[in-house]
Amino acid sequence: MSAPDLDESLRVAIARQLHVPPGELTGDRDLGTLGLDDEEAAVGLLEAVEDLLDVRFPDDFLDGVETYGQLTSAVRIAIGA
């Protein structure tokens, strides 16, 4: 998957999981204010990204991730994209 395709696929999957319009997901947007504010939401988001990319991340993958930009960067690094 090319970088633009990956970015768009992540944006759509994350927006769907958080129930927000994709346009609200910008680099510095705090995920907590978009609904990623508890363990259940974090697990759901992680599972959605794993399913999208057909990968598995460690349970603590989202620890310290606060913004949409941090999340997409962490995913790119983890999958080597």
C-alpha positions as CSV (number, residue, x, y, z in Angstrom):
1,M,0.0,0.0,0.0
2,S,1.5,3.3,-1.0
3,A,1.8,6.1,1.6
4,P,-1.1,8.2,0.3
5,D,-3.3,5.1,0.2
6,L,-2.2,4.1,3.7
7,D,-2.9,7.6,5.0
8,E,-6.4,7.7,3.4
9,S,-7.2,4.1,4.6
10,L,-6.2,4.9,8.1
11,R,-8.1,8.2,8.1
12,V,-11.3,6.4,7.0
13,A,-10.9,3.5,9.4
14,I,-10.1,5.7,12.4
15,A,-12.9,8.2,11.6
16,R,-15.4,5.3,11.3
17,Q,-14.2,3.8,14.6
18,L,-14.4,7.2,16.4
19,H,-17.6,8.2,14.7
20,V,-16.2,11.5,13.4
21,P,-16.0,12.9,9.9
22,P,-12.6,12.0,8.3
23,G,-11.9,15.8,7.8
24,E,-11.7,16.2,11.6
25,L,-8.6,14.0,11.7
26,T,-5.6,16.3,11.4
27,G,-2.0,15.8,12.6
28,D,-2.4,17.6,15.9
29,R,-5.9,16.6,16.7
30,D,-6.2,15.1,20.2
31,L,-7.7,11.7,20.0
32,G,-9.2,11.9,23.5
33,T,-11.4,14.8,22.4
34,L,-12.7,12.6,19.6
35,G,-13.7,9.8,21.8
36,L,-10.5,7.8,22.4
37,D,-10.9,8.3,26.1
38,D,-11.1,4.9,27.6
39,E,-9.7,1.4,27.3
40,E,-12.6,0.0,25.4
41,A,-12.3,2.8,22.7
42,A,-8.6,2.2,22.5
43,V,-9.0,-1.6,22.0
44,G,-11.7,-1.0,19.3
45,L,-9.5,1.5,17.5
46,L,-6.5,-0.8,17.6
47,E,-8.5,-3.7,16.4
48,A,-9.9,-1.7,13.5
49,V,-6.4,-0.6,12.4
50,E,-5.1,-4.2,12.8
51,D,-8.0,-5.5,10.7
52,L,-7.4,-2.9,8.0
53,L,-3.7,-3.7,7.7
54,D,-3.9,-7.4,8.5
55,V,-1.3,-7.0,11.3
56,R,-1.2,-7.4,15.1
57,F,0.2,-4.8,17.4
58,P,1.2,-5.2,21.1
59,D,-1.5,-4.4,23.6
60,D,0.4,-1.3,24.7
61,F,0.8,0.0,21.2
62,L,-1.3,3.1,21.9
63,D,0.4,4.0,25.2
64,G,1.5,7.6,24.9
65,V,-0.3,8.2,21.6
66,E,-2.3,11.3,22.0
67,T,-2.8,12.8,18.6
68,Y,-3.9,11.6,15.2
69,G,-0.4,12.4,13.8
70,Q,1.3,10.3,16.5
71,L,-1.0,7.4,15.8
72,T,-0.4,7.4,12.0
73,S,3.4,7.8,12.6
74,A,3.4,4.9,15.0
75,V,1.5,2.7,12.5
76,R,3.9,3.7,9.7
77,I,6.9,2.9,11.8
78,A,5.5,-0.4,13.0
79,I,4.7,-1.7,9.5
80,G,7.8,-0.3,7.9
81,A,6.0,2.1,5.6
